[in-house]
Amino acid sequence: MKIGDIMAQDEYVKIYDPSKQEVIAEFDTFVDAEKFTGIPNKKIRDAAVHKTRRFSPFLNKEIAIRIAVKKKI
């Protein structure tokens, strides 16, 4: 695992279905998101930073990937 694979403690990855405008899944690491979507780790990070969509071969649809901050209670 590389240093870039680890996120800050209060951040997580959200996977959206843009056609339905709903959250499909949430993950604490890019590696977990990679296993779920079938998209390489680096492409997930790039899509999240540049706010672009990617096609997921595992989900067989286009998805949007965002980085979100956990709300503090």
PQR file with spaces between the fields and no chain letter, atoms N, CA, C, O and H, PARSE charges and radii, in Angstrom:
ATOM       1  N    MET     1       0.836   -1.178    0.000 -0.4000 1.5000
ATOM       2  CA   MET     1       0.000    0.000    0.000 -0.0000 2.0000
ATOM       3  C    MET     1       0.880    1.240    0.000  0.5500 1.7000
ATOM       4  O    MET     1       1.873    1.304    0.725 -0.5500 1.4000
ATOM       5  N    LYS     2       0.513    2.228   -0.817 -0.4000 1.5000
ATOM       6  CA   LYS     2       1.265    3.469   -0.907 -0.0000 2.0000
ATOM       7  C    LYS     2       0.684    4.498    0.059  0.5500 1.7000
ATOM       8  O    LYS     2      -0.425    4.332    0.567 -0.5500 1.4000
ATOM       9  H    LYS     2      -0.293    2.175   -1.406  0.4000 1.0000
ATOM      10  N    ILE     3       1.437    5.545    0.300 -0.4000 1.5000
ATOM      11  CA   ILE     3       0.980    6.585    1.208 -0.0000 2.0000
ATOM      12  C    ILE     3      -0.279    7.254    0.669  0.5500 1.7000
ATOM      13  O    ILE     3      -1.162    7.603    1.453 -0.5500 1.4000
ATOM      14  H    ILE     3       2.337    5.679   -0.113  0.4000 1.0000
ATOM      15  N    GLY     4      -0.389    7.443   -0.639 -0.4000 1.5000
ATOM      16  CA   GLY     4      -1.549    8.084   -1.245 -0.0000 2.0000
ATOM      17  C    GLY     4      -2.824    7.268   -1.106  0.5500 1.7000
ATOM      18  O    GLY     4      -3.918    7.799   -1.295 -0.5500 1.4000
ATOM      19  H    GLY     4       0.329    7.159   -1.276  0.4000 1.0000
ATOM      20  N    ASP     5      -2.701    5.973   -0.777 -0.4000 1.5000
ATOM      21  CA   ASP     5      -3.867    5.116   -0.627 -0.0000 2.0000
ATOM      22  C    ASP     5      -4.600    5.383    0.677  0.5500 1.7000
ATOM      23  O    ASP     5      -5.776    5.045    0.809 -0.5500 1.4000
ATOM      24  H    ASP     5      -1.812    5.542   -0.623  0.4000 1.0000
ATOM      25  N    ILE     6      -3.920    5.982    1.634 -0.4000 1.5000
ATOM      26  CA   ILE     6      -4.506    6.217    2.955 -0.0000 2.0000
ATOM      27  C    ILE     6      -5.059    7.634    3.001  0.5500 1.7000
ATOM      28  O    ILE     6      -4.394    8.589    2.602 -0.5500 1.4000
ATOM      29  H    ILE     6      -2.964    6.256    1.527  0.4000 1.0000
ATOM      30  N    MET     7      -6.272    7.752    3.488 -0.4000 1.5000
ATOM      31  CA   MET     7      -6.918    9.057    3.575 -0.0000 2.0000
ATOM      32  C    MET     7      -6.839    9.569    5.011  0.5500 1.7000
ATOM      33  O    MET     7      -6.480    8.833    5.929 -0.5500 1.4000
ATOM      34  H    MET     7      -6.813    6.976    3.812  0.4000 1.0000
ATOM      35  N    ALA     8      -7.178   10.836    5.183 -0.4000 1.5000
ATOM      36  CA   ALA     8      -7.250   11.396    6.529 -0.0000 2.0000
ATOM      37  C    ALA     8      -8.343   10.671    7.302  0.5500 1.7000
ATOM      38  O    ALA     8      -9.262   10.111    6.705 -0.5500 1.4000
ATOM      39  H    ALA     8      -7.470   11.434    4.437  0.4000 1.0000
ATOM      40  N    GLN     9      -8.247   10.678    8.607 -0.4000 1.5000
ATOM      41  CA   GLN     9      -9.192    9.937    9.442 -0.0000 2.0000
ATOM      42  C    GLN     9     -10.633   10.388    9.269  0.5500 1.7000
ATOM      43  O    GLN     9     -11.557    9.589    9.418 -0.5500 1.4000
ATOM      44  H    GLN     9      -7.500   11.132    9.092  0.4000 1.0000
ATOM      45  N    ASP    10     -10.831   11.657    8.957 -0.4000 1.5000
ATOM      46  CA   ASP    10     -12.192   12.166    8.853 -0.0000 2.0000
ATOM      47  C    ASP    10     -12.716   12.208    7.416  0.5500 1.7000
ATOM      48  O    ASP    10     -13.749   12.826    7.157 -0.5500 1.4000
ATOM      49  H    ASP    10     -10.080   12.306    8.835  0.4000 1.0000
ATOM      50  N    GLU    11     -12.017   11.559    6.478 -0.4000 1.5000
ATOM      51  CA   GLU    11     -12.439   11.529    5.086 -0.0000 2.0000
ATOM      52  C    GLU    11     -12.843   10.126    4.660  0.5500 1.7000
ATOM      53  O    GLU    11     -12.363    9.134    5.208 -0.5500 1.4000
ATOM      54  H    GLU    11     -11.178   11.058    6.688  0.4000 1.0000
ATOM      55  N    TYR    12     -13.730   10.056    3.677 -0.4000 1.5000
ATOM      56  CA   TYR    12     -14.116    8.774    3.104 -0.0000 2.0000
ATOM      57  C    TYR    12     -14.531    8.970    1.651  0.5500 1.7000
ATOM      58  O    TYR    12     -14.758   10.099    1.217 -0.5500 1.4000
ATOM      59  H    TYR    12     -14.120   10.862    3.232  0.4000 1.0000
ATOM      60  N    VAL    13     -14.629    7.887    0.905 -0.4000 1.5000
ATOM      61  CA   VAL    13     -14.968    7.913   -0.512 -0.0000 2.0000
ATOM      62  C    VAL    13     -16.447    7.578   -0.675  0.5500 1.7000
ATOM      63  O    VAL    13     -16.938    6.598   -0.114 -0.5500 1.4000
ATOM      64  H    VAL    13     -14.445    6.970    1.258  0.4000 1.0000
ATOM      65  N    LYS    14     -17.150    8.400   -1.445 -0.4000 1.5000
ATOM      66  CA   LYS    14     -18.554    8.141   -1.756 -0.0000 2.0000
ATOM      67  C    LYS    14     -18.663    7.779   -3.231  0.5500 1.7000
ATOM      68  O    LYS    14     -18.072    8.440   -4.085 -0.5500 1.4000
ATOM      69  H    LYS    14     -16.752    9.196   -1.901  0.4000 1.0000
ATOM      70  N    ILE    15     -19.417    6.734   -3.525 -0.4000 1.5000
ATOM      71  CA   ILE    15     -19.684    6.302   -4.888 -0.0000 2.0000
ATOM      72  C    ILE    15     -21.144    6.620   -5.191  0.5500 1.7000
ATOM      73  O    ILE    15     -22.048    6.147   -4.502 -0.5500 1.4000
ATOM      74  H    ILE    15     -19.897    6.197   -2.831  0.4000 1.0000
ATOM      75  N    TYR    16     -21.365    7.423   -6.226 -0.4000 1.5000
ATOM      76  CA   TYR    16     -22.712    7.849   -6.614 -0.0000 2.0000
ATOM      77  C    TYR    16     -23.142    7.233   -7.933  0.5500 1.7000
ATOM      78  O    TYR    16     -22.314    6.923   -8.789 -0.5500 1.4000
ATOM      79  H    TYR    16     -20.630    7.807   -6.786  0.4000 1.0000
ATOM      80  N    ASP    17     -24.447    7.059   -8.085 -0.4000 1.5000
ATOM      81  CA   ASP    17     -25.052    6.735   -9.370 -0.0000 2.0000
ATOM      82  C    ASP    17     -25.631    8.053   -9.893  0.5500 1.7000
ATOM      83  O    ASP    17     -26.667    8.499   -9.400 -0.5500 1.4000
ATOM      84  H    ASP    17     -25.120    7.311   -7.389  0.4000 1.0000
ATOM      85  N    PRO    18     -24.981    8.689  -10.885 -0.5600 1.5000
ATOM      86  CA   PRO    18     -25.450    9.996  -11.336  0.2800 2.0000
ATOM      87  C    PRO    18     -26.826    9.975  -12.003  0.5500 1.7000
ATOM      88  O    PRO    18     -27.535   10.981  -11.971 -0.5500 1.4000
ATOM      89  N    SER    19     -27.211    8.864  -12.597 -0.4000 1.5000
ATOM      90  CA   SER    19     -28.515    8.808  -13.262 -0.0000 2.0000
ATOM      91  C    SER    19     -29.667    8.826  -12.247  0.5500 1.7000
ATOM      92  O    SER    19     -30.714    9.419  -12.506 -0.5500 1.4000
ATOM      93  H    SER    19     -26.634    8.047  -12.623  0.4000 1.0000
ATOM      94  N    LYS    20     -29.474    8.182  -11.102 -0.4000 1.5000
ATOM      95  CA   LYS    20     -30.499    8.158  -10.056 -0.0000 2.0000
ATOM      96  C    LYS    20     -30.248    9.214   -8.984  0.5500 1.7000
ATOM      97  O    LYS    20     -31.111    9.463   -8.142 -0.5500 1.4000
ATOM      98  H    LYS    20     -28.623    7.700  -10.891  0.4000 1.0000
ATOM      99  N    GLN    21     -29.070    9.833   -9.012 -0.4000 1.5000
ATOM     100  CA   GLN    21     -28.644   10.827   -8.028 -0.0000 2.0000
ATOM     101  C    GLN    21     -28.745   10.294   -6.608  0.5500 1.7000
ATOM     102  O    GLN    21     -29.358   10.909   -5.735 -0.5500 1.4000
ATOM     103  H    GLN    21     -28.369    9.631   -9.696  0.4000 1.0000
ATOM     104  N    GLU    22     -28.119    9.116   -6.393 -0.4000 1.5000
ATOM     105  CA   GLU    22     -28.110    8.541   -5.053 -0.0000 2.0000
ATOM     106  C    GLU    22     -26.757    7.903   -4.759  0.5500 1.7000
ATOM     107  O    GLU    22     -26.013    7.546   -5.672 -0.5500 1.4000
ATOM     108  H    GLU    22     -27.620    8.617   -7.102  0.4000 1.0000
ATOM     109  N    VAL    23     -26.456    7.766   -3.487 -0.4000 1.5000
ATOM     110  CA   VAL    23     -25.202    7.149   -3.053 -0.0000 2.0000
ATOM     111  C    VAL    23     -25.338    5.636   -3.153  0.5500 1.7000
ATOM     112  O    VAL    23     -26.294    5.050   -2.643 -0.5500 1.4000
ATOM     113  H    VAL    23     -27.060    8.055   -2.746  0.4000 1.0000
ATOM     114  N    ILE    24     -24.365    5.010   -3.818 -0.4000 1.5000
ATOM     115  CA   ILE    24     -24.356    3.553   -3.937 -0.0000 2.0000
ATOM     116  C    ILE    24     -23.620    2.944   -2.754  0.5500 1.7000
ATOM     117  O    ILE    24     -24.086    1.979   -2.147 -0.5500 1.4000
ATOM     118  H    ILE    24     -23.589    5.486   -4.232  0.4000 1.0000
ATOM     119  N    ALA    25     -22.446    3.526   -2.427 -0.4000 1.5000
ATOM     120  CA   ALA    25     -21.632    2.970   -1.348 -0.0000 2.0000
ATOM     121  C    ALA    25     -20.685    4.032   -0.796  0.5500 1.7000
ATOM     122  O    ALA    25     -20.433    5.056   -1.430 -0.5500 1.4000
ATOM     123  H    ALA    25     -22.067    4.310   -2.920  0.4000 1.0000
ATOM     124  N    GLU    26     -20.169    3.762    0.403 -0.4000 1.5000
ATOM     125  CA   GLU    26     -19.187    4.623    1.054 -0.0000 2.0000
ATOM     126  C    GLU    26     -18.058    3.749    1.575  0.5500 1.7000
ATOM     127  O    GLU    26     -18.297    2.666    2.110 -0.5500 1.4000
ATOM     128  H    GLU    26     -20.374    2.930    0.918  0.4000 1.0000
ATOM     129  N    PHE    27     -16.804    4.230    1.413 -0.4000 1.5000
ATOM     130  CA   PHE    27     -15.638    3.456    1.825 -0.0000 2.0000
ATOM     131  C    PHE    27     -14.647    4.333    2.560  0.5500 1.7000
ATOM     132  O    PHE    27     -14.543    5.531    2.295 -0.5500 1.4000
ATOM     133  H    PHE    27     -16.610    5.109    0.978  0.4000 1.0000
ATOM     134  N    ASP    28     -13.913    3.723    3.493 -0.4000 1.5000
ATOM     135  CA   ASP    28     -12.903    4.454    4.256 -0.0000 2.0000
ATOM     136  C    ASP    28     -11.588    4.595    3.506  0.5500 1.7000
ATOM     137  O    ASP    28     -10.804    5.497    3.803 -0.5500 1.4000
ATOM     138  H    ASP    28     -13.997    2.750    3.708  0.4000 1.0000
ATOM     139  N    THR    29     -11.329    3.711    2.530 -0.4000 1.5000
ATOM     140  CA   THR    29     -10.072    3.766    1.774 -0.0000 2.0000
ATOM     141  C    THR    29     -10.340    3.640    0.281  0.5500 1.7000
ATOM     142  O    THR    29     -11.380    3.140   -0.146 -0.5500 1.4000
ATOM     143  H    THR    29     -11.965    2.979    2.289  0.4000 1.0000
ATOM     144  N    PHE    30      -9.369    4.109   -0.500 -0.4000 1.5000
ATOM     145  CA   PHE    30      -9.449    3.970   -1.953 -0.0000 2.0000
ATOM     146  C    PHE    30      -9.339    2.497   -2.359  0.5500 1.7000
ATOM     147  O    PHE    30      -9.919    2.084   -3.363 -0.5500 1.4000
ATOM     148  H    PHE    30      -8.524    4.516   -0.153  0.4000 1.0000
ATOM     149  N    VAL    31      -8.614    1.726   -1.595 -0.4000 1.5000
ATOM     150  CA   VAL    31      -8.435    0.298   -1.908 -0.0000 2.0000
ATOM     151  C    VAL    31      -9.766   -0.442   -1.819  0.5500 1.7000
ATOM     152  O    VAL    31     -10.074   -1.274   -2.673 -0.5500 1.4000
ATOM     153  H    VAL    31      -8.143    2.061   -0.779  0.4000 1.0000
ATOM     154  N    ASP    32     -10.551   -0.144   -0.794 -0.4000 1.5000
ATOM     155  CA   ASP    32     -11.873   -0.761   -0.669 -0.0000 2.0000
ATOM     156  C    ASP    32     -12.773   -0.349   -1.834  0.5500 1.7000
ATOM     157  O    ASP    32     -13.519   -1.171   -2.368 -0.5500 1.4000
ATOM     158  H    ASP    32     -10.300    0.532   -0.100  0.4000 1.0000
ATOM     159  N    ALA    33     -12.701    0.924   -2.225 -0.4000 1.5000
ATOM     160  CA   ALA    33     -13.487    1.402   -3.364 -0.0000 2.0000
ATOM     161  C    ALA    33     -13.047    0.722   -4.655  0.5500 1.7000
ATOM     162  O    ALA    33     -13.870    0.424   -5.521 -0.5500 1.4000
ATOM     163  H    ALA    33     -12.095    1.591   -1.791  0.4000 1.0000
ATOM     164  N    GLU    34     -11.750    0.479   -4.777 -0.4000 1.5000
ATOM     165  CA   GLU    34     -11.217   -0.213   -5.949 -0.0000 2.0000
ATOM     166  C    GLU    34     -11.773   -1.632   -6.044  0.5500 1.7000
ATOM     167  O    GLU    34     -12.152   -2.077   -7.127 -0.5500 1.4000
ATOM     168  H    GLU    34     -11.082    0.721   -4.073  0.4000 1.0000
ATOM     169  N    LYS    35     -11.825   -2.330   -4.939 -0.4000 1.5000
ATOM     170  CA   LYS    35     -12.346   -3.701   -4.925 -0.0000 2.0000
ATOM     171  C    LYS    35     -13.830   -3.748   -5.261  0.5500 1.7000
ATOM     172  O    LYS    35     -14.295   -4.713   -5.868 -0.5500 1.4000
ATOM     173  H    LYS    35     -11.517   -1.968   -4.059  0.4000 1.0000
ATOM     174  N    PHE    36     -14.574   -2.725   -4.876 -0.4000 1.5000
ATOM     175  CA   PHE    36     -16.013   -2.680   -5.122 -0.0000 2.0000
ATOM     176  C    PHE    36     -16.334   -2.312   -6.583  0.5500 1.7000
ATOM     177  O    PHE    36     -17.242   -2.881   -7.188 -0.5500 1.4000
ATOM     178  H    PHE    36     -14.196   -1.942   -4.383  0.4000 1.0000
ATOM     179  N    THR    37     -15.581   -1.360   -7.131 -0.4000 1.5000
ATOM     180  CA   THR    37     -15.898   -0.834   -8.457 -0.0000 2.0000
ATOM     181  C    THR    37     -15.145   -1.506   -9.596  0.5500 1.7000
ATOM     182  O    THR    37     -15.644   -1.542  -10.721 -0.5500 1.4000
ATOM     183  H    THR    37     -14.843   -0.898   -6.639  0.4000 1.0000
ATOM     184  N    GLY    38     -13.959   -2.039   -9.330 -0.4000 1.5000
ATOM     185  CA   GLY    38     -13.142   -2.601  -10.391 -0.0000 2.0000
ATOM     186  C    GLY    38     -12.324   -1.549  -11.125  0.5500 1.7000
ATOM     187  O    GLY    38     -11.709   -1.837  -12.152 -0.5500 1.4000
ATOM     188  H    GLY    38     -13.555   -2.009   -8.417  0.4000 1.0000
ATOM     189  N    ILE    39     -12.318   -0.336  -10.599 -0.4000 1.5000
ATOM     190  CA   ILE    39     -11.540    0.757  -11.180 -0.0000 2.0000
ATOM     191  C    ILE    39     -10.236    0.876  -10.395  0.5500 1.7000
ATOM     192  O    ILE    39     -10.260    0.847   -9.165 -0.5500 1.4000
ATOM     193  H    ILE    39     -12.817   -0.103   -9.765  0.4000 1.0000
ATOM     194  N    PRO    40      -9.096    1.011  -11.081 -0.5600 1.5000
ATOM     195  CA   PRO    40      -7.818    1.121  -10.361  0.2800 2.0000
ATOM     196  C    PRO    40      -7.796    2.295   -9.383  0.5500 1.7000
ATOM     197  O    PRO    40      -8.427    3.331   -9.597 -0.5500 1.4000
ATOM     198  N    ASN    41      -7.056    2.092   -8.319 -0.4000 1.5000
ATOM     199  CA   ASN    41      -6.921    3.040   -7.219 -0.0000 2.0000
ATOM     200  C    ASN    41      -6.586    4.450   -7.703  0.5500 1.7000
ATOM     201  O    ASN    41      -7.223    5.413   -7.276 -0.5500 1.4000
ATOM     202  H    ASN    41      -6.544    1.251   -8.145  0.4000 1.0000
ATOM     203  N    LYS    42      -5.609    4.584   -8.577 -0.4000 1.5000
ATOM     204  CA   LYS    42      -5.173    5.898   -9.058 -0.0000 2.0000
ATOM     205  C    LYS    42      -6.284    6.592   -9.841  0.5500 1.7000
ATOM     206  O    LYS    42      -6.455    7.806   -9.722 -0.5500 1.4000
ATOM     207  H    LYS    42      -5.092    3.801   -8.924  0.4000 1.0000
ATOM     208  N    LYS    43      -7.030    5.850  -10.626 -0.4000 1.5000
ATOM     209  CA   LYS    43      -8.135    6.429  -11.408 -0.0000 2.0000
ATOM     210  C    LYS    43      -9.256    6.916  -10.482  0.5500 1.7000
ATOM     211  O    LYS    43      -9.902    7.927  -10.759 -0.5500 1.4000
ATOM     212  H    LYS    43      -6.891    4.864  -10.722  0.4000 1.0000
ATOM     213  N    ILE    44      -9.479    6.197   -9.392 -0.4000 1.5000
ATOM     214  CA   ILE    44     -10.486    6.619   -8.412 -0.0000 2.0000
ATOM     215  C    ILE    44     -10.072    7.940   -7.777  0.5500 1.7000
ATOM     216  O    ILE    44     -10.885    8.852   -7.637 -0.5500 1.4000
ATOM     217  H    ILE    44      -8.955    5.376   -9.166  0.4000 1.0000
ATOM     218  N    ARG    45      -8.799    8.036   -7.394 -0.4000 1.5000
ATOM     219  CA   ARG    45      -8.301    9.281   -6.792 -0.0000 2.0000
ATOM     220  C    ARG    45      -8.412   10.439   -7.773  0.5500 1.7000
ATOM     221  O    ARG    45      -8.850   11.528   -7.402 -0.5500 1.4000
ATOM     222  H    ARG    45      -8.138    7.295   -7.508  0.4000 1.0000
ATOM     223  N    ASP    46      -8.015   10.208   -9.031 -0.4000 1.5000
ATOM     224  CA   ASP    46      -8.086   11.255  -10.055 -0.0000 2.0000
ATOM     225  C    ASP    46      -9.526   11.701  -10.282  0.5500 1.7000
ATOM     226  O    ASP    46      -9.797   12.898  -10.387 -0.5500 1.4000
ATOM     227  H    ASP    46      -7.659    9.323   -9.332  0.4000 1.0000
ATOM     228  N    ALA    47     -10.444   10.752  -10.358 -0.4000 1.5000
ATOM     229  CA   ALA    47     -11.859   11.078  -10.578 -0.0000 2.0000
ATOM     230  C    ALA    47     -12.425   11.879   -9.409  0.5500 1.7000
ATOM     231  O    ALA    47     -13.227   12.792   -9.609 -0.5500 1.4000
ATOM     232  H    ALA    47     -10.224    9.780  -10.273  0.4000 1.0000
ATOM     233  N    ALA    48     -12.013   11.541   -8.197 -0.4000 1.5000
ATOM     234  CA   ALA    48     -12.494   12.256   -7.019 -0.0000 2.0000
ATOM     235  C    ALA    48     -11.953   13.689   -6.987  0.5500 1.7000
ATOM     236  O    ALA    48     -12.689   14.625   -6.675 -0.5500 1.4000
ATOM     237  H    ALA    48     -11.362   10.799   -8.034  0.4000 1.0000
ATOM     238  N    VAL    49     -10.689   13.854   -7.304 -0.4000 1.5000
ATOM     239  CA   VAL    49     -10.066   15.183   -7.275 -0.0000 2.0000
ATOM     240  C    VAL    49     -10.625   16.073   -8.383  0.5500 1.7000
ATOM     241  O    VAL    49     -10.928   17.242   -8.144 -0.5500 1.4000
ATOM     242  H    VAL    49     -10.091   13.094   -7.557  0.4000 1.0000
ATOM     243  N    HIS    50     -10.762   15.532   -9.590 -0.4000 1.5000
ATOM     244  CA   HIS    50     -11.204   16.320  -10.746 -0.0000 2.0000
ATOM     245  C    HIS    50     -12.721   16.310  -10.941  0.5500 1.7000
ATOM     246  O    HIS    50     -13.241   16.954  -11.852 -0.5500 1.4000
ATOM     247  H    HIS    50     -10.515   14.583   -9.785  0.4000 1.0000
ATOM     248  N    LYS    51     -13.425   15.572  -10.078 -0.4000 1.5000
ATOM     249  CA   LYS    51     -14.892   15.479  -10.111 -0.0000 2.0000
ATOM     250  C    LYS    51     -15.399   15.047  -11.486  0.5500 1.7000
ATOM     251  O    LYS    51     -16.262   15.693  -12.079 -0.5500 1.4000
ATOM     252  H    LYS    51     -13.002   15.048   -9.338  0.4000 1.0000
ATOM     253  N    THR    52     -14.851   13.957  -11.970 -0.4000 1.5000
ATOM     254  CA   THR    52     -15.290   13.388  -13.238 -0.0000 2.0000
ATOM     255  C    THR    52     -15.941   12.036  -12.986  0.5500 1.7000
ATOM     256  O    THR    52     -15.855   11.488  -11.887 -0.5500 1.4000
ATOM     257  H    THR    52     -14.149   13.432  -11.488  0.4000 1.0000
ATOM     258  N    ARG    53     -16.586   11.512  -14.007 -0.4000 1.5000
ATOM     259  CA   ARG    53     -17.242   10.214  -13.905 -0.0000 2.0000
ATOM     260  C    ARG    53     -16.353    9.140  -14.518  0.5500 1.7000
ATOM     261  O    ARG    53     -15.519    9.420  -15.379 -0.5500 1.4000
ATOM     262  H    ARG    53     -16.656   11.958  -14.899  0.4000 1.0000
ATOM     263  N    ARG    54     -16.546    7.912  -14.063 -0.4000 1.5000
ATOM     264  CA   ARG    54     -15.823    6.757  -14.601 -0.0000 2.0000
ATOM     265  C    ARG    54     -16.799    5.610  -14.795  0.5500 1.7000
ATOM     266  O    ARG    54     -17.813    5.520  -14.103 -0.5500 1.4000
ATOM     267  H    ARG    54     -17.223    7.684  -13.364  0.4000 1.0000
ATOM     268  N    PHE    55     -16.482    4.729  -15.749 -0.4000 1.5000
ATOM     269  CA   PHE    55     -17.298    3.539  -15.966 -0.0000 2.0000
ATOM     270  C    PHE    55     -16.766    2.421  -15.079  0.5500 1.7000
ATOM     271  O    PHE    55     -15.571    2.128  -15.100 -0.5500 1.4000
ATOM     272  H    PHE    55     -15.658    4.803  -16.311  0.4000 1.0000
ATOM     273  N    SER    56     -17.641    1.799  -14.305 -0.4000 1.5000
ATOM     274  CA   SER    56     -17.267    0.697  -13.422 -0.0000 2.0000
ATOM     275  C    SER    56     -17.611   -0.626  -14.102  0.5500 1.7000
ATOM     276  O    SER    56     -18.782   -0.891  -14.374 -0.5500 1.4000
ATOM     277  H    SER    56     -18.612    2.037  -14.289  0.4000 1.0000
ATOM     278  N    PRO    57     -16.599   -1.466  -14.381 -0.5600 1.5000
ATOM     279  CA   PRO    57     -16.889   -2.765  -14.998  0.2800 2.0000
ATOM     280  C    PRO    57     -17.624   -3.718  -14.054  0.5500 1.7000
ATOM     281  O    PRO    57     -18.393   -4.561  -14.519 -0.5500 1.4000
ATOM     282  N    PHE    58     -17.410   -3.607  -12.758 -0.4000 1.5000
ATOM     283  CA   PHE    58     -18.095   -4.488  -11.807 -0.0000 2.0000
ATOM     284  C    PHE    58     -19.570   -4.114  -11.659  0.5500 1.7000
ATOM     285  O    PHE    58     -20.424   -4.992  -11.538 -0.5500 1.4000
ATOM     286  H    PHE    58     -16.786   -2.923  -12.380  0.4000 1.0000
ATOM     287  N    LEU    59     -19.869   -2.819  -11.669 -0.4000 1.5000
ATOM     288  CA   LEU    59     -21.245   -2.355  -11.530 -0.0000 2.0000
ATOM     289  C    LEU    59     -21.945   -2.221  -12.883  0.5500 1.7000
ATOM     290  O    LEU    59     -23.169   -2.109  -12.948 -0.5500 1.4000
ATOM     291  H    LEU    59     -19.175   -2.106  -11.767  0.4000 1.0000
ATOM     292  N    ASN    60     -21.155   -2.233  -13.962 -0.4000 1.5000
ATOM     293  CA   ASN    60     -21.650   -2.118  -15.334 -0.0000 2.0000
ATOM     294  C    ASN    60     -22.434   -0.827  -15.544  0.5500 1.7000
ATOM     295  O    ASN    60     -23.484   -0.827  -16.187 -0.5500 1.4000
ATOM     296  H    ASN    60     -20.161   -2.324  -13.908  0.4000 1.0000
ATOM     297  N    LYS    61     -21.911    0.285  -14.993 -0.4000 1.5000
ATOM     298  CA   LYS    61     -22.535    1.593  -15.169 -0.0000 2.0000
ATOM     299  C    LYS    61     -21.527    2.687  -14.889  0.5500 1.7000
ATOM     300  O    LYS    61     -20.467    2.449  -14.310 -0.5500 1.4000
ATOM     301  H    LYS    61     -21.058    0.285  -14.471  0.4000 1.0000
ATOM     302  N    GLU    62     -21.880    3.892  -15.311 -0.4000 1.5000
ATOM     303  CA   GLU    62     -21.052    5.053  -15.045 -0.0000 2.0000
ATOM     304  C    GLU    62     -21.323    5.538  -13.623  0.5500 1.7000
ATOM     305  O    GLU    62     -22.473    5.610  -13.188 -0.5500 1.4000
ATOM     306  H    GLU    62     -22.741    4.085  -15.781  0.4000 1.0000
ATOM     307  N    ILE    63     -20.249    5.870  -12.904 -0.4000 1.5000
ATOM     308  CA   ILE    63     -20.382    6.325  -11.522 -0.0000 2.0000
ATOM     309  C    ILE    63     -19.633    7.634  -11.321  0.5500 1.7000
ATOM     310  O    ILE    63     -18.718    7.966  -12.075 -0.5500 1.4000
ATOM     311  H    ILE    63     -19.315    5.811  -13.257  0.4000 1.0000
ATOM     312  N    ALA    64     -20.035    8.363  -10.299 -0.4000 1.5000
ATOM     313  CA   ALA    64     -19.338    9.572   -9.866 -0.0000 2.0000
ATOM     314  C    ALA    64     -18.674    9.246   -8.536  0.5500 1.7000
ATOM     315  O    ALA    64     -19.256    8.556   -7.698 -0.5500 1.4000
ATOM     316  H    ALA    64     -20.779    8.093   -9.687  0.4000 1.0000
ATOM     317  N    ILE    65     -17.455    9.742   -8.344 -0.4000 1.5000
ATOM     318  CA   ILE    65     -16.686    9.440   -7.137 -0.0000 2.0000
ATOM     319  C    ILE    65     -16.333   10.757   -6.454  0.5500 1.7000
ATOM     320  O    ILE    65     -15.807   11.673   -7.086 -0.5500 1.4000
ATOM     321  H    ILE    65     -16.982   10.302   -9.024  0.4000 1.0000
ATOM     322  N    ARG    66     -16.623   10.841   -5.178 -0.4000 1.5000
ATOM     323  CA   ARG    66     -16.336   12.054   -4.417 -0.0000 2.0000
ATOM     324  C    ARG    66     -15.667   11.700   -3.084  0.5500 1.7000
ATOM     325  O    ARG    66     -15.838   10.607   -2.544 -0.5500 1.4000
ATOM     326  H    ARG    66     -17.051   10.096   -4.665  0.4000 1.0000
ATOM     327  N    ILE    67     -14.908   12.660   -2.585 -0.4000 1.5000
ATOM     328  CA   ILE    67     -14.325   12.534   -1.246 -0.0000 2.0000
ATOM     329  C    ILE    67     -15.160   13.395   -0.322  0.5500 1.7000
ATOM     330  O    ILE    67     -15.412   14.564   -0.612 -0.5500 1.4000
ATOM     331  H    ILE    67     -14.770   13.547   -3.024  0.4000 1.0000
ATOM     332  N    ALA    68     -15.587   12.825    0.781 -0.4000 1.5000
ATOM     333  CA   ALA    68     -16.432   13.545    1.736 -0.0000 2.0000
ATOM     334  C    ALA    68     -15.777   13.552    3.111  0.5500 1.7000
ATOM     335  O    ALA    68     -14.923   12.718    3.413 -0.5500 1.4000
ATOM     336  H    ALA    68     -15.382   11.875    1.017  0.4000 1.0000
ATOM     337  N    VAL    69     -16.187   14.493    3.925 -0.4000 1.5000
ATOM     338  CA   VAL    69     -15.684   14.596    5.297 -0.0000 2.0000
ATOM     339  C    VAL    69     -16.763   14.106    6.243  0.5500 1.7000
ATOM     340  O    VAL    69     -17.930   14.481    6.123 -0.5500 1.4000
ATOM     341  H    VAL    69     -16.881   15.170    3.680  0.4000 1.0000
ATOM     342  N    LYS    70     -16.362   13.263    7.188 -0.4000 1.5000
ATOM     343  CA   LYS    70     -17.302   12.745    8.179 -0.0000 2.0000
ATOM     344  C    LYS    70     -17.732   13.869    9.100  0.5500 1.7000
ATOM     345  O    LYS    70     -16.914   14.686    9.523 -0.5500 1.4000
ATOM     346  H    LYS    70     -15.415   12.958    7.286  0.4000 1.0000
ATOM     347  N    LYS    71     -19.011   13.908    9.406 -0.4000 1.5000
ATOM     348  CA   LYS    71     -19.529   14.936   10.300 -0.0000 2.0000
ATOM     349  C    LYS    71     -19.172   14.603   11.731  0.5500 1.7000
ATOM     350  O    LYS    71     -19.281   13.455   12.162 -0.5500 1.4000
ATOM     351  H    LYS    71     -19.676   13.245    9.062  0.4000 1.0000
ATOM     352  N    LYS    72     -18.745   15.616   12.460 -0.4000 1.5000
ATOM     353  CA   LYS    72     -18.401   15.423   13.866 -0.0000 2.0000
ATOM     354  C    LYS    72     -19.626   15.621   14.721  0.5500 1.7000
ATOM     355  O    LYS    72     -20.403   16.555   14.523 -0.5500 1.4000
ATOM     356  H    LYS    72     -18.657   16.548   12.110  0.4000 1.0000
ATOM     357  N    ILE    73     -19.787   14.720   15.683 -0.4000 1.5000
ATOM     358  CA   ILE    73     -20.963   14.795   16.557 -0.0000 2.0000
ATOM     359  C    ILE    73     -20.604   15.469   17.857  0.5500 1.7000
ATOM     360  O    ILE    73     -21.461   15.628   18.728 -0.5500 1.4000
ATOM     361  H    ILE    73     -19.155   13.961   15.843  0.4000 1.0000
